[in-house]
Amino acid sequence: MKGFRYISIFFFTGLITILGGCRNLKEANNAPDGRQGKGVADSTTLADPTLTQPSNSAATPAPSTPNTNNPAAPPDSGKQAKPSPLDAPVEYEAGDSIVFDVKNRRLFFYDSVKVNYENIALDAGYMEIDMETTRLHAEPRRDSSGNHHGRPYFAEGQEAFDAIEMDYNFKTKRGLIRDAVTQDGETYLHGDLAKKEANDVLYIKNARFTTCSDKEHPHFDIATGKAKVIPDDKVVTGPAVLRISEVPTPLALPFGFFPSQETRSSGIIFPEYGEQEGFGFFLRNFGYYFSLSDKLDLMVTGDIFTSLSFGARTQLRYKNRYKNQGEVSLKFSQFQSGDPQILEDFSLSRDFSFHWNHQQDPKSHPTFTFKADVNVQTQGFNRLNSGNVQGIVQNQFNSNINFSKSFRGSPFNLSGGLRHFQNTQTGAVTFTLPELVLNMSRINPFKRAQALGKARWYENIGLTYRLQTANQINTLDSLFSVDPMREIGNANAGMRHEFNLNTNLTLLKYLFITPQVRYDERWHLWALEREFDPVSQTVVDDTLRKFSSARQLDISANLSTNVFSTLRFKSARLKGIRHTLSPAVNFTYRPDLGDFRTGFYGPNGSVASYSPNQIGLYGASPQGQAGIVSLGINNRLEAKMGPSAKDSVLEDKRIPLIEQLRLNISYDLARDSLNLSPLTLGGRTTLFDLIGINLNMAFDPYQFQYINNSPRRINQFELDNGKLFRLTNMNLALNFTLRGQRKQDQSQLTEQEKTLLNDPMYDRYFVDFNIPYSLGLNYNIVYNRPFDRSTLTHTIGLRGELNLTPKWKVVADVNYDLANDQITTSSFEIYRDMHCWEMRFSVIPFGFRKSYNFTINVKSTLLQALKLNRQQGWFNN
């Protein structure tokens, strides 16, 4: 039913505008049948100033005296020539011949006829024009075997149609068009006979509306026996029925009455209907569309079940050209099943979701930007309402509202935002309401205003400043929903100042030194007070709303360089292997500026330290002084390959063998024990442009032992046990991607299509038959053993697509937990491309969302509501 709204638009913009384009011409009548289709050896043109051939055509000049050699030319009677009935010159040509009946003032065009009049273009196999009565008739050319060639094709501006026959009376402005087909965007309109009245009212017999591009035999259409189109007003139809392959279906309407204004209009959104086991019969996605203005629209839809389950949704969209655009949506659902009188059989879930997306046009303001992406929902919403595997397992959501303001002629930039983080599995919620950051870009305070000669080293010293302030709420969604004002009152607020003074120096051409002084000042509005209660032998914590501050000073210098070594080969293709070694040594001194209190604050009254600032938004300063010397070594290995015989580009290529292999360790000179930090090792590379490898490991050089039933590192090296380190953490990720070459030429794609193809999640949202196959394999292993107990997470995921035939595609998304030996959430899907239709069968065979879904729907975006759906889901009991 939704598609019938487009019939009204199509009728008006298609046939009315197209046929109405002929109304600038004058009246017409039929040419004699004896002239139709007859070949003539010589073509003759009318000596009429309003009929002209194209400049490259051989036109016969108008005779000024009697011409006995041309019997078709009229004698010069001395009488004044009749004025032309047409308002503008007509350009015309024909592939075979053009015949002019002088006596009856009629033109006959044969084969590949082209006529241009003002902004109207008409092509046909045969055409005749009666200049006396100003009537036009066009039809295809028929050969000796009865086949048609050159169907009439009419175009005016952006509108066009082709037909089997066309007649039009320019004087009465009435016309007939037989077997017409016209296109407007994705839509096609077929009509057996269309009659146009003088007032532009159009009567259509046997009208058929479709989005199928097969003009001869569309795979589906919405057919009505008669329709009346009143321009800029409405469309009235008789009974209409959905047909598939020209076979009527039970989906029908007794009549239709639709507005056909070109301006915006509101309307009813008709629902889907059916039955779900466990919830009963339903009406789904019914509601109303409000066209509020050229910049604003609203859609309100809902679901209702006989089990008293229901859902409601609102979506408000706005768009201000060259300024901004976005949408706001609010969704609510209540699912209930079972008998409310039997508690163990009854379940009730109320959930909501809120989403706001706002984008500012970059051209709207040169110094100010604003962007918002807000996504908030309750714990069970995604689990109960999402229709895909990724949505079901997703349990973390983020929201961001950001703005930035730059000040011309100033190094300062102000930015701010509101942030939200939510874990629907644990219920933890974090709000940052708001956060403001003032940045000062690098300035050179010691640079001379008028430099003479070479710059001094101190002139390159740069200063940056950053001011950050925020108000943060950490709570549970259940607590926030009960008493939000109380949680807001307990928000943690603070302010942070950071000054950074640095410069760059070069020593002996190859050594790069970066000295730096960094000062960090933190202000908090909450402080921690801790006491030991000798009576209960416990530590009592109290949080006080009062001002507290912490500070930190770091003085550092970094020394780095690059060392290159190359191994050359005499091979035709492998020309060399280069190793790039990038060592760096860093020294950092940090004085003890922390505010720490030592006492019986540990477990069971043991001696421990704490800082009043440790509950502050930006935390406490580090305890004690530090003099840290750290060493980092980064490696890169790449090969230089010459072109092969198959390469079209005859240039050498650099192929990375190891993209990065890094090693880091540090030593704290100020500590009295446990001076060494764990050794970290990380690397990544890509093999054959197919397999991505990412490895991270951590090794501890010290032993551990249990002290008071708690494992702790001790100041004894693992070397005493005969080994350098012990492995405490390892994370290995392997990614394999294989994709067939696209059948469609990339140069023919639109910018929007290219953007979608570059999206790494493209294959999860779109079914692309242009890619014959794709295979993605993810392998992850995470091993943790900080002391003597270990944990292992071992998973493998497979996602693949395969075109069994040009019209059949299968998709599998399988996830397996090797550590627990079980299949986690997985799905399988089968797609069938049926030209203008598509079929999809999907199944989730494992887990609590076990379900299947079968859908047949029209591919056109205009008729997505036209679908047949059958599903059996986890919620169907």
BELMODA-V991608 format. One line per field, one symbol per residue. phi: phi as a letter, one per 30 degrees, with the letter a starting at -180 (. if undefined). A space follows every 50 residues. Layout:
BEGIN
phi = ???
END
This chain:
BEGIN
phi = .dddddddddeddddddddddddddcdabdddddddiddbdccbcddbdd cbdedccddddddcbebddbdddddddidddddddccadccbabdcabcc dddchbcbcbihdbbbbhccbbcadbabbcddchccbbaddcddcjdcbi debcbbidcaabacabbbcdddhcabbchcbbbbiccbbcbdabcccddi dccbchdbcacdddddbddaaccbdabbccehbabcbdebbdcchicdcd dbbdabbbdbddddacadcdddblbbdjbidbcbiclbcccdadcbbbbc babbbddidabbbbbccbaceibaalabbbbbbbcbbicddcddccbbbc bbbbbbbbbcdeddadbbbbbbbcbbadecdddccdcbddddddbbbbbb bbbbbccdibdcbcbalcbbbbcddcidbbccbcbbbcccddbcdcdddb dbiddddddddcbbbbcbbabbccacddddddbddddddcdccabbcbcb caabbcchiccccbdabbbbcbcbcbbccbbccdddhbcccbccdadbbb babbcbbccbabbcbbccbcddcdclbccccbdbcbbbcbddcdccccad ccdhiddabbbdddcddcicdddidbbcccbbbcbbbbcccddcddddcc bdbccdcbdabcbbabbcdddcahddcedcbbaaabchhbccbbbbbbbc dcdbadbhibdbdbdbddddcjbdbbdcabbbbcbbbbbddddddddcdd ddddddddddceddcbccddcdaabbbcbbbbbbbdbccbbbcbbbbbbb bbddbeccbcbbbcbbcddchadcebbbbbcbdciccbcbbbbcdbjdce abbbbbadddddbdddacbbbbbddch
END
